[in-house]
Amino acid sequence: MLACYYAAWDTRTYAISDVPGEFAVIYLFHAKPAGPRANGSWNNVGDGSFRFEHHAEVPSAQVQRCRARGQKVILTVGGERAGFNFDDRRKSRNFVDSFRGMHDRLGGVDGCDFNNFEAKVGSSPAEMVWIAQQLKAWYGPDFAITAPPEPNSLEDRALLKAMAEAGVLSWAAPQYYGWSGFNAPGFIRNRTDDWVRDLGADKVMLGLAADATRGPSLQDCIREWEAVKASHPGIRGLFCWNAQFNLAGGNAWGRAMRSRL
């Protein structure tokens, strides 16, 4: 499958409903910890509850328009300077309750994308498994549980492996952008081998970027994707950061990668 992140704060030119049909999954980015910001960050603030602040920019009608035409919309929780370590059951319960509120206000979504550990705040695998179990109990076994881990992080791999072994992980999509080392020929393919070894090819996607200043160029993306697909025919797919960059480029990234799935 092909997916993309839609940045909820950047709606001046493109609405979420403008995301092209090449993309089967849209990650709505992002909900943040509900506590007050501290030193320019929301990392580990509050009681575990999260909030989505962009209902005016991304109204539920647009979200449901995407879903009605067959695209899945997954709400991302966390991100840079918006991490949270659910290290006790009280915080985990608060998160589940707050997610239910966000889900209902958006008119329904198709999954939860856990980006809460990107900010290197640590993670608690047992609590993450419990949260995922609760969400699936509420919304059904097909409700997607995903994450975009740091490709080189052993801690992230251990967390996602625990979630996969518990049967709650739909897929993980290591994000190969934001560091020039990811552009080296063969790096993405070789690192993907490690993730496939831990999770299985059907639970691994590649996280790439439609903005070459943040990651591999389009030709780099094509080269690495084709190498990965040759090594792991069952690979789940790939995503791009982000929808707005792709649309600004005339959907060239989306068309090129969709044709190679």
C-alpha positions, -999 to 999 in steps of 0.1 A, spaced: 0 0 0 10 36 -4 5 61 24 13 97 33 13 120 63 -10 150 61 3 179 83 -29 193 100 -14 227 106 -6 233 69 -40 236 52 -37 269 34 -31 253 -1 -43 217 2 -71 201 22 -68 166 35 -95 157 9 -70 168 -18 -48 139 -11 -47 119 -44 -63 85 -48 -28 69 -53 -26 70 -15 -46 43 2 -38 55 37 -36 90 51 -20 96 85 -35 127 101 -6 144 119 -9 150 148 -24 149 183 -2 160 212 -1 155 250 -29 176 266 -7 192 293 8 227 291 39 232 270 71 233 290 103 248 276 89 247 241 80 210 243 50 188 251 72 158 260 57 139 289 34 168 300 0 161 315 -17 129 327 -15 108 295 -45 124 278 -39 137 242 -57 164 222 -61 172 185 -60 209 180 -68 213 143 -105 206 140 -111 240 124 -84 233 98 -93 196 93 -131 193 98 -147 159 103 -165 163 69 -132 163 50 -120 133 70 -151 114 62 -150 124 26 -116 106 23 -130 75 41 -161 74 19 -140 72 -12 -120 43 2 -90 59 18 -81 49 54 -74 78 78 -52 70 108 -47 95 136 -11 100 146 -4 107 183 29 122 193 58 135 172 88 158 175 86 176 209 53 158 215 64 125 230 49 106 259 59 75 279 29 57 291 47 42 322 16 34 343 -19 22 338 -35 54 349 -18 73 321 -27 46 297 -64 47 307 -64 85 303 -49 81 268 -76 56 257 -104 78 270 -90 109 252 -85 89 220 -121 79 221 -130 116 223 -108 125 194 -121 96 173 -157 106 179 -151 143 171 -135 134 138 -164 112 129 -143 81 131 -109 71 120 -94 38 109 -64 35 133 -39 50 157 -4 57 147 19 58 177 46 84 173 48 91 210 83 77 214 100 96 186 111 123 210 134 98 228 113 99 260 114 61 265 87 36 260 68 10 281 60 -20 259 35 -36 283 15 -4 285 17 1 248 3 -34 242 -25 -28 267 -35 5 250 -35 -12 216 -57 -40 230 -82 -15 244 -84 4 211 -90 -29 192 -116 -39 218 -135 -7 211 -131 -4 174 -127 -40 162 -98 -63 152 -92 -44 119 -85 -11 136 -49 -3 126 -21 1 152 9 15 135 42 34 143 69 53 124 100 43 145 136 55 142 152 30 119 185 27 138 169 26 173 173 -8 191 148 4 217 122 11 191 127 -22 175 123 -40 208 90 -21 214 76 -29 180 87 -65 183 68 -68 216 37 -53 200 39 -76 170 44 -107 193 13 -96 213 -7 -96 181 -16 -59 182 7 -43 156 -6 -38 121 27 -25 107 57 -4 115 72 21 90 107 32 99 112 68 87 143 71 65 146 109 62 161 137 82 196 123 81 219 122 51 232 87 59 199 73 47 207 84 12 236 60 8 229 32 -17 219 1 1 214 16 35 176 15 35 176 -20 20 200 -34 46 183 -18 76 150 -31 63 164 -66 66 167 -61 103 132 -49 107 118 -77 86 138 -102 107 120 -89 138 85 -82 126 80 -101 93 77 -84 59 40 -80 61 44 -58 91 71 -35 77 67 -4 55 93 21 44 90 57 55 104 80 28 101 117 19 86 136 -10 109 165 -1 144 156 -11 158 182 13 146 160 42 156 126 28 164 105 -2 157 119 -37 129 104 -58 155 83 -76 170 72 -43 135 61 -32 129 42 -63 163 24 -61 159 14 -25 122 4 -28 129 -19 -57 159 -35 -39 137 -40 -8 108 -54 -28 132 -79 -46 145 -91 -12 111 -91 6 83 -96 -19 58 -95 10 68 -60 22 37 -40 32 44 -8 13 57 27 19 47 62 30 59 97 22 64 128 44 43 145 35 11 150 15 17 188 11 52 183 -3 40 157 -27 11 178 -39 34 209 -44 54 187 -67 24 178 -88 20 143 -72 51 132 -91 64 112 -61 30 96 -56 26 85 -92 61 72 -95 60 51 -63 24 39 -68 34 25 -102 62 5 -85 41 -11 -58 
